[in-house]
Amino acid sequence: MRLVRILALGLLSCLAVGVRAAEDKPLPAPHVKAKLICHDCHQKEKPTTAAVPDEACMICHGDYPAMKALTKDAKPNPHDPPRTEVHASITCTDCHRQHKPPVVKCLECHEGKFAFKIK
């Protein structure tokens, strides 16, 4: 019985640390204002560790054609990359990382060729 209590306490401690670590990660102001919580974007089964699928982003931000239209004046348009195998694997969170500063994924291969501002 004592072992069960110790194991249960250990499990609860690990869960509390995981939730606290997730809460410490900042979210962009629009997501805070919308009162989003972890499983709104992450999978409900693993709300603090699961990758965010593009489909979760599209619920609020629109699909690829909508994003392409929104950034149509950008040259090149970051939401309309060439249709190549390399570009096919790029996801929303490759650039728009919500718990870290955004990055310009294009510059990993095309250094110095573009000047994007990512929101």
N, C-alpha and C positions, 0 to 999 in steps of 0.2 A: 504494500500500500504506500509506503514511504517513497519507494522508487517511482511509482506512478505520479505522485505529487511533484517530485523533483523534475521528472520528465515534462509534466504539464507546465510547470513554472518556467522551465527552460524554453519550451515551445512558445509560450506567451511572450516571453522576453524577446525572442527572435522576431516574432510578428510585430511587436511594438517598435523595435528598432527599425525594421523595414518600413513601416508606415511613417515613422518620424523622418527617416532619410528621404522618403518621397516628398513629404511636406516641405522639407528644406530646399527643394529644388524650385527655383522661381519659374513662374509662368508669365508670358507676355500679358500686358494690361488688358487687351480685349478678351482674352480667355478668363482672366480673373473677373472682369466686369460681367461676363456671361455666366459667372458662377459655375464653371465647369469643374468637375471632380475627376479623379484619375480614370475611372472606368468609362467616362464619356468618350475618351479618345483611345485608351488602352483596352485590351481585351478584358472582359469582366472576370474571366477565370484567373488572370494574373495582372491585376490592375497596377501594380507598382513595377513590374518587370517586363511585360510584354511589349514588343515593338508596336508602334502605331501604324496600322494599315492605311494606305492612301484613301480607302473608302471612308474611313473615319474623318479624315480631313475634308472630304468632299461633301459630307453632310451639311457643313456650314459654309464652306468656301466655294462650292460648285465643282463640276467635273472638269476634265482636261480642256474641252473646248471653251468652257467659261473662263478658265484661268488664262488660256491662250489669248482670248479676246481682251481680257483685262490688261494684259501686258503687251498688246499688239504693237505699241510704239517703241518698245525696247529693241535695240539692235545689237546682237541677235536676241530674239525672244526666248527667254529661259524656259518658257512653258511650251515651246515648240522646237525641241531639239531635232537634229537629223534622225531619220528613222534607220538607225544602225543597231547592231547587236549590243554594242557597248552602251549606247544611250538607253536601251530598252529596260535596263535594270535600275535606273535612277528612280528614287522614290521622293515623295514630298519632304520627308524628314532628312534626306541627304543634305538638303540646303537649309530648310526651315526646322532647325533643331530647337525644340521648345524649352528644354531645360538647360540649354547652353547657348552661347552666341551663335547666330546663323553663319553659314559659310557659303562661299560661291564654289560649288562642286565643279563647275566648268573649268575653273582655274587650276585644278589638279592636273589636267592634261593640256590646257590651253593657256598657260601662264602668260600674263601680260597682254592678252588679246582682248579682254572684255573689262568693262567697268560697271558692275551691277551693284545696286543697293538693294539688299534683301530686308524685307520687313519681317 
